[in-house]
Amino acid sequence: MTRTGRACESRFAAEYAAALRDYLKGGGEAGLQRAYELGRQALAGGLGVLGVARFHHEALVRAVSDLSPRADDAEMVKAATRFFVESLTPFEMTHRGFADVSAALRASDERFHELFENANDVVFTTDLTGNVLSMNRAGERATGYSSDELRRMNFGALVAPEHVDVLQQMLRATSGDTERARHELEIVTKDGRRVPLEISTRLISREAEPVGLQGIARDVTDRREAARALHALNQRLEEEARRIAHALHDEAGQMLASVYLALAEVAADLPLPARARLAQVRSLLEAVEAQLRRLSHELRPTILDDWGLVPAIEFLAEGMAKRTGVSVRVSGSTGGRLPTQVETALYRAVQEGLTNVTRHAQASRATVRLERHADKIVCSVHDDGRGFDTSDRSAFTDRQGLGLIGIRERVATLGGMLSIVSSPGMGTTLEIAVPLKPVACQHGSSSLTTT
């Protein structure tokens, strides 16, 4: 013990002895209060129960020697015991507090363990090199390995070879903005099956230093199957729209041409008043033909297949401007032809965006812009209309409707992102970004974002 520590103990022993002697002389409640304060002082100074007992014994021996000729020894011992017990009360209270905290911690640990083991998602921890430290029952079911086997493995042994770089990125996330991250990769189970997982990770730190990763992984097989099914459905719908559009454009057009010829033959044998009435019929048929051409273009513009995205959007913009009076300008370039699925998705997005402009925005002008980047194509539709508060979910839902939901899902199958930026009086911008490299469908990357 240091010199300072011995000095503190000597001072405490002297105070304790003096307080005990005063209490035995008739200190009453004030003496017991003093005993309690001395107990608190001992606890705060790191003195244990045995140390207090030793000082009490020493103080009692001196007190008995000083007071026993003038006092009842039995009563004095009882009083000294009360004093001693009171001095230990802070220790008792602290002990009970620790016991309650310990019980609460045990209960919390049991609840955590129950949640950990019974969670539907895979919950795991690793060190910074990927060695598995723990994994719950869902992880055992997903991988086919037992918990004992997993704890002897590195996470890299589970990951499919082509996704090792994703794992390395996950393990490199040790500071800054990458403390929380989400990744998609595939694992290979014990029996050779491949399971796609979406993994959310966060750092485990000790004394501000990263020591490991905690992760929650979810099997996204069903979601990928749904995305593939949706993609196939969109393709079938586009093919059906193409078939109907060509039928309207070609077959109906040929039939109308035959009707025109028949009307011309009939008109040649009729007097002039009757010819005027047939001319009115011909005008109505021409209006029907124009309407059929418009419907054919909106179902599936042949210009999109023949000439590409920009000419198709320009044709769409020109038609909408004529029908609605809203000035629509198209700018930018795709830098050449894009994959058919990308062109179709962007065309449908622009079509829906311009439809919303004419229905809801109360705009006078709209701009469609296309920008080709190294790894993606970005398409935006901006209007100068009234805009809306994107935090007002009811207003947003009214404007979104089923059309934008369909566009969002179509873009999702391409790994793209759909976002809406708007505010009252500032117009609205609809932006679609689609990657141009083959990518796995990222859950959440297609989610509709608003600003």
C-alpha positions in Angstrom: 0.0 0.0 0.0 1.2 3.5 -0.8 2.0 6.1 1.9 -1.1 8.1 0.8 -3.3 5.0 1.1 -2.0 4.3 4.6 -2.6 7.9 5.6 -6.2 7.6 4.4 -6.8 4.4 6.3 -5.3 5.9 9.5 -7.5 9.0 9.1 -10.6 6.8 8.6 -9.7 4.6 11.5 -9.4 7.6 13.8 -12.7 9.0 12.6 -14.4 5.7 13.0 -13.1 5.2 16.5 -14.2 8.7 17.5 -17.6 8.3 16.1 -18.1 4.9 17.7 -17.0 6.2 21.1 -19.4 9.2 20.8 -22.3 6.9 19.9 -21.6 4.6 22.8 -21.7 7.6 25.1 -25.3 8.3 23.9 -25.0 9.6 20.4 -28.5 8.5 19.3 -29.7 8.8 15.7 -27.1 11.4 14.9 -24.5 8.8 15.8 -26.0 6.2 13.5 -26.2 8.8 10.7 -22.5 9.4 11.2 -21.9 5.6 11.0 -23.8 5.5 7.7 -21.7 8.4 6.3 -18.5 6.7 7.3 -19.7 3.6 5.5 -20.3 5.6 2.3 -16.8 7.2 2.8 -15.3 3.7 3.1 -17.1 2.5 0.0 -16.1 5.5 -2.1 -12.5 5.1 -1.0 -12.3 1.5 -2.0 -12.3 0.0 1.5 -13.9 -3.4 1.7 -16.3 -4.9 4.3 -13.4 -6.7 5.9 -11.4 -3.5 6.3 -14.4 -1.8 8.0 -14.8 -4.8 10.3 -11.1 -4.6 11.2 -11.4 -0.9 12.1 -14.6 -1.6 14.0 -12.9 -4.3 16.0 -10.0 -2.0 16.9 -12.3 0.9 17.8 -14.5 -1.4 19.9 -11.6 -2.8 21.9 -10.4 0.8 22.7 -14.0 1.9 23.5 -14.5 -1.1 25.9 -11.2 -0.3 27.6 -12.2 3.3 28.0 -15.9 2.9 28.9 -16.5 -0.5 30.5 -16.0 0.5 34.1 -18.8 3.0 33.7 -21.1 1.1 31.3 -23.2 -2.1 30.9 -21.0 -4.3 28.7 -23.9 -6.2 27.2 -25.7 -2.9 26.2 -22.5 -1.5 24.9 -21.9 -4.5 22.6 -25.5 -4.2 21.3 -25.0 -0.5 20.6 -21.7 -1.1 18.9 -23.3 -3.8 16.8 -26.0 -1.3 15.7 -23.3 1.2 14.8 -21.4 -1.4 12.8 -24.4 -2.6 10.9 -25.3 0.9 10.0 -21.8 1.5 8.7 -22.3 -1.5 6.4 -25.6 -0.3 5.0 -24.0 1.4 2.0 -22.3 -1.8 1.1 -25.5 -3.7 1.4 -27.4 -1.3 -0.8 -24.6 -1.4 -3.4 -24.6 -5.1 -3.3 -28.3 -5.2 -3.9 -27.9 -2.8 -6.7 -25.3 -4.9 -8.3 -27.4 -8.0 -7.9 -30.4 -6.2 -9.6 -28.2 -5.0 -12.4 -26.7 -8.5 -12.8 -30.1 -10.1 -12.9 -31.2 -7.6 -15.5 -28.1 -8.2 -17.6 -28.7 -12.0 -17.4 -32.3 -11.5 -18.5 -31.3 -9.2 -21.3 -28.6 -11.6 -22.4 -31.1 -14.5 -22.4 -33.6 -12.4 -24.5 -30.8 -11.4 -26.9 -29.7 -15.1 -27.2 -33.3 -16.1 -27.8 -33.7 -13.5 -30.5 -30.3 -14.3 -32.0 -31.0 -18.0 -32.3 -34.7 -17.7 -33.4 -34.3 -14.9 -35.9 -35.5 -15.8 -39.4 -32.5 -13.9 -40.9 -29.0 -15.1 -40.7 -27.2 -13.2 -37.9 -23.4 -13.5 -37.6 -20.2 -11.9 -36.4 -16.7 -12.1 -37.8 -13.3 -10.6 -37.0 -11.8 -8.2 -39.5 -10.3 -11.0 -41.6 -13.6 -12.8 -42.0 -13.2 -15.6 -39.5 -16.6 -16.5 -38.2 -17.1 -15.9 -34.5 -20.8 -16.7 -34.2 -23.8 -17.6 -36.4 -27.3 -18.4 -35.5 -29.5 -21.3 -36.4 -30.8 -19.5 -39.5 -27.1 -19.4 -40.7 -26.8 -23.2 -40.0 -30.0 -23.8 -42.1 -28.8 -21.4 -44.9 -25.3 -22.8 -45.2 -25.9 -26.5 -44.2 -23.0 -26.3 -41.7 -23.2 -26.7 -38.0 -22.4 -23.9 -35.7 -19.2 -25.7 -34.6 -18.1 -26.1 -38.2 -18.9 -22.5 -39.0 -16.8 -21.2 -36.1 -13.8 -23.0 -37.6 -14.4 -21.4 -41.0 -13.6 -18.1 -42.7 -16.6 -16.4 -44.3 -14.7 -16.4 -47.6 -15.0 -20.2 -47.7 -18.8 -19.8 -48.0 -18.7 -17.1 -50.7 -19.0 -18.0 -54.4 -15.7 -17.3 -56.2 -17.1 -14.5 -58.4 -18.3 -12.6 -55.4 -15.1 -12.7 -53.4 -14.4 -9.1 -54.3 -17.8 -8.1 -52.7 -16.6 -9.9 -49.5 -13.3 -8.0 -49.6 -15.2 -4.7 -49.9 -17.3 -5.7 -47.0 -14.3 -6.5 -44.8 -12.5 -3.3 -45.8 -15.4 -1.2 -44.4 -13.5 -0.3 -41.2 -14.1 3.5 -40.8 -15.8 6.6 -41.8 -19.0 6.6 -43.9 -18.6 2.8 -44.6 -19.3 1.8 -41.0 -22.7 0.6 -42.1 -23.1 -1.0 -45.5 -25.2 -3.3 -47.6 -24.0 -5.9 -50.0 -25.3 -8.7 -52.2 -23.4 -11.8 -52.8 -23.9 -15.6 -53.3 -22.8 -18.3 -51.0 -22.2 -22.0 -51.8 -23.8 -24.3 -49.2 -22.4 -27.5 -47.9 -24.3 -29.5 -50.4 -23.3 -27.2 -53.3 -26.4 -25.1 -53.7 -26.0 -21.4 -54.4 -27.9 -19.0 -52.2 -28.1 -15.2 -53.0 -27.9 -13.1 -49.8 -28.4 -9.5 -49.1 -26.1 -8.6 -46.2 -26.2 -5.5 -43.9 -23.1 -5.0 -41.8 -21.9 -2.7 -39.1 -18.6 -2.4 -37.3 -17.9 -3.8 -33.9 -15.5 -1.4 -32.1 -13.7 -1.6 -28.8 -12.1 1.5 -27.4 -12.8 3.3 -30.7 -10.9 0.7 -32.6 -12.7 -1.7 -35.1 -12.4 -5.3 -34.0 -15.0 -7.1 -36.2 -18.2 -7.1 -38.1 -21.8 -7.8 -37.2 -24.0 -8.8 -40.1 -27.6 -9.7 -40.9 -28.1 -11.6 -44.1 -31.4 -12.4 -45.9 -32.0 -15.0 -48.5 -33.2 -13.1 -51.6 -33.9 -16.1 -53.8 -37.7 -15.5 -53.9 -37.1 -11.8 -54.6 -34.8 -12.6 -57.5 -37.3 -15.1 -58.9 -40.0 -12.5 -58.6 -37.8 -9.9 -60.4 -37.1 -12.4 -63.2 -40.8 -13.2 -63.5 -41.7 -9.5 -63.6 -39.0 -9.0 -66.3 -40.4 -11.8 -68.3 -43.9 -10.5 -67.9 -42.8 -7.0 -69.1 -41.2 -8.6 -72.1 -44.4 -10.6 -73.0 -46.5 -7.4 -72.5 -44.2 -5.5 -74.8 -44.4 -8.2 -77.5 -48.1 -8.3 -77.2 -48.2 -4.5 -77.5 -45.9 -4.7 -80.5 -48.3 -7.2 -82.1 -51.4 -5.1 -81.5 -49.6 -2.0 -82.6 -48.6 -3.5 -85.9 -52.1 -4.9 -86.4 -53.6 -1.4 -85.9 -51.0 0.3 -88.1 -50.8 -2.2 -90.9 -54.0 -4.2 -91.0 -56.4 -1.4 -90.0 -54.5 1.0 -92.4 -54.9 -1.4 -95.3 -58.6 -1.8 -94.6 -59.1 2.0 -94.4 -57.2 2.3 -97.7 -59.6 -0.1 -99.3 -62.5 1.9 -97.8 -61.1 5.1 -99.4 -61.0 3.4 -102.8 -64.5 2.1 -102.4 -65.8 5.5 -101.4 -64.1 7.1 -104.4 -65.8 4.5 -106.8 -69.2 5.1 -105.2 -68.7 8.9 -105.3 -68.0 8.8 -109.1 -71.6 7.5 -109.8 -73.3 10.0 -107.4 -74.6 13.5 -107.9 -72.7 16.4 -106.3 -74.8 16.7 -103.1 -74.2 13.1 -102.3 -70.5 13.4 -103.1 -70.3 16.2 -100.5 -71.8 13.9 -97.8 -69.3 11.1 -98.8 -66.5 13.6 -98.4 -67.7 14.2 -94.8 -67.6 10.4 -94.2 -64.1 10.3 -95.7 -63.0 13.1 -93.2 -64.3 11.1 -90.3 -62.5 8.0 -91.5 -59.3 10.1 -91.8 -59.8 11.2 -88.2 -60.2 7.5 -87.2 -57.0 6.6 -89.1 -55.1 9.3 -87.3 -56.4 8.1 -84.0 -55.4 4.5 -84.8 -51.9 5.7 -85.7 -51.7 7.5 -82.4 -52.9 4.4 -80.5 -50.5 2.3 -82.4 -47.6 4.6 -81.6 -48.5 4.7 -77.9 -48.8 0.9 -77.7 -45.5 0.3 -79.3 -43.9 2.9 -81.6 -42.3 1.3 -84.6 -39.9 4.2 -84.7 -38.4 3.0 -81.4 -37.6 -0.4 -83.0 -36.4 1.1 -86.3 -34.6 4.3 -85.3 -34.0 4.2 -81.5 -34.9 6.0 -78.4 -34.3 9.7 -79.2 -36.4 9.8 -82.4 -39.1 7.9 -80.6 -39.2 10.3 -77.7 -39.1 13.3 -80.1 -42.1 11.8 -82.0 -43.9 11.3 -78.6 -43.1 14.8 -77.4 -44.3 16.3 -80.7 -47.6 14.5 -80.5 -48.2 15.4 -76.9 -47.4 19.0 -77.5 -50.0 19.2 -80.4 -52.7 17.5 -78.3 -52.1 19.4 -75.0 -50.4 22.7 -75.8 -47.5 22.0 -73.4 -44.2 22.8 -75.1 -41.9 19.7 -74.9 -38.2 19.9 -75.7 -35.9 16.9 -76.1 -32.2 17.3 -75.6 -29.1 15.2 -75.1 -28.0 11.9 -76.7 -27.8 8.2 -76.0 -24.5 7.9 -77.8 -25.9 5.2 -80.1 -28.4 2.4 -79.8 -29.0 1.0 -76.3 -30.1 -2.5 -75.4 -33.7 -3.1 -76.4 -34.9 -3.5 -72.8 -33.2 -0.3 -71.7 -34.7 1.7 -74.6 -38.2 0.3 -73.9 -37.9 1.0 -70.1 -36.8 4.6 -70.7 -39.4 5.2 -73.4 -42.2 4.0 -71.1 -40.8 6.2 -68.3 -40.8 9.3 -70.4 -44.3 8.4 -71.7 -45.6 8.2 -68.2 -43.7 11.2 -67.0 -45.1 13.4 -69.8 -48.6 12.0 -69.2 -48.3 13.1 -65.6 -47.1 16.5 -66.7 -50.2 17.0 -68.8 -52.6 15.6 -66.2 -51.3 17.0 -62.9 -48.6 19.6 -63.3 -50.4 22.6 -64.8 -47.2 23.2 -66.7 -46.5 25.2 -69.8 -43.1 23.7 -70.6 -41.4 20.3 -70.2 -37.9 19.1 -71.0 -36.7 15.6 -71.6 -32.9 15.1 -71.3 -30.8 12.1 -72.0 -27.2 11.8 -70.8 -24.9 8.9 -71.6 -22.2 8.1 -69.0 -19.5 5.5 -69.0 -21.5 3.1 -66.9 -25.1 4.3 -67.1 -27.7 6.2 -69.0 -29.7 8.9 -67.2 -33.0 10.2 -68.5 -34.9 13.1 -66.9 -38.3 14.7 -67.4 -38.6 18.2 -65.9 -41.6 20.5 -65.9 -42.2 24.1 -64.8 -45.5 23.2 -63.1 -46.9 23.7 -59.6 -44.8 20.9 -58.1 -45.8 19.3 -54.8 -44.4 18.5 -51.3 -42.8 15.1 -51.5 -43.1 14.6 -47.8 -46.9 14.7 -48.2 -47.4 11.0 -49.0 -51.0 11.4 -50.0 -50.2 14.0 -52.6 -47.2 11.9 -53.8 -49.4 8.8 -54.1 -52.1 10.6 -56.0 -49.5 11.8 -58.6 -47.6 8.5 -58.6 -50.5 6.2 -59.5 -50.0 2.8 -61.0 -48.1 4.2 -63.9 -45.0 5.2 -62.0 -45.2 2.1 -59.8 -45.0 0.1 -63.0 -42.0 2.1 -64.3 -40.3 1.7 -61.0 -40.7 -2.0 -61.1 -39.6 -2.1 -64.8 -36.5 -0.1 -63.9 -35.8 -2.3 -60.9 -35.4 -5.4 -63.1 -32.6 -3.5 -64.9 -30.8 -2.6 -61.6 -31.8 1.1 -62.1 -33.1 3.9 -59.9 -36.2 6.1 -60.2 -36.3 9.3 -58.3 -38.6 12.3 -58.0 -37.5 15.8 -57.0 -40.2 18.4 -56.4 -41.4 21.2 -54.2 -44.4 23.5 -54.3 -44.1 26.2 -57.1 -40.7 24.8 -58.3 -41.9 22.1 -60.8 -41.0 18.4 -60.8 -38.2 16.4 -62.1 -38.5 12.7 -62.7 -35.1 11.0 -63.2 -34.3 7.5 -64.2 -30.7 6.1 -64.1 -30.1 2.6 -65.6 -26.7 0.9 -65.5 -25.3 -0.2 -68.9 -23.3 -3.1 -67.5 -25.0 -6.4 -66.6 -25.7 -6.3 -62.9 -27.6 -8.4 -60.4 -30.9 -6.8 -59.4 -30.2 -4.8 -56.3 -33.0 -4.6 -53.8 -33.6 -1.0 -52.8 -31.6 0.4 -55.8 -34.9 0.7 -57.7 -36.8 2.2 -54.8 -38.5 5.4 -55.5 -36.7 8.3 -53.8 -38.0 11.8 -53.3 -36.4 15.1 -52.5 
